[in-house]
């Protein structure tokens, strides 16, 4: 993030971040967690009722609360194509 130095990422905040991410994962809020291979960034897949709930979960991460990182929340929905193609019962 612009304006943030690497010295602000202390061992303590990294440990607190990992602990909170683990808690959210155990609660089922964080479903998947990745680091990008091409850019220093994380990608989290969340299971939330809506964007507001996702933003609240992310705001609870210590690095977000400290202004060291931020996330772009992109709402997703299930792909309906398979149901359209194969959802009807097949006739014998």
N, C-alpha and C positions, 0 to 999 in steps of 0.2 A: 504494500500500500504506500502511496506517496506520502512523504513527510514522516515516515516511521523508520527508525534506524534499527539495525540488527541487534544492537546492544539492549534494546527494549524487550527483546524476547529472552527473558531470563529463564533459568532452570525451574524456578518456582512457578512462574506463570505457565510454562510448558507442562509441568506436572499437573497443575490445577486444570488446565485445558484438557489434557488426556483423561483425567479423572471424570470431568463433567461429560466429555464425549462418551466415555464408557457407561456412565449412568444413563445417558440418553439412549445409548444403544441397548442396554439391558431393559429399558422401559419400552422398547419397540419404536421409539421416535426416530432414531437414526437407524435406517435399514441397511445402508451401504455407505462406505467411506473410502475414498480414493485420493491419491495424490496424482496430479497430472504428470505425465512423462515428459511433456514438452515445455512446461512452464511451472514456476513455483507457486502452485495453487492447490487447494483441496476442493473436492467435489463430494458433497453429502447428499444422499438420497434420503429424504425424510418421509415418514408416514404421519401426516397431519390432516385434520379436518379441513383446514383452509390456510390461506397465505398468512393470515394474522397469527394463527397458532404456530406456524413454521417460523415466523419472525420472532415470536416470543421464545421459542426453543433456542434459536440461534443467539438471541440476546443474552441467554443465560450462560453462554460460553465465556470464560474469563478473558480471552483475547479480544472477543467482540466487545465486551463490556469496557475493556481498557482502550478501545479504539485502535487496536493493533491490526485487526483484520476486519473485513466485511464480506458479506455474502450477497449475491444476487439471487433472489428467490424466483424460481421459474415454476409455475404451477403446471402439473402434468395430468393427463387423464389416460385411462386404459385405451389401448388400440382396439377398435371395434371390428376390424376387418375379418377376423376369424369367425366371430359370431355371425356376421352377415353371410359368410360363405358356407359355414359348416354348422350353424346353430340349429337349423331345422333338423328334425329326425329324418334319417334316410328311409326311403321306402324299400321294402324287400322285393 
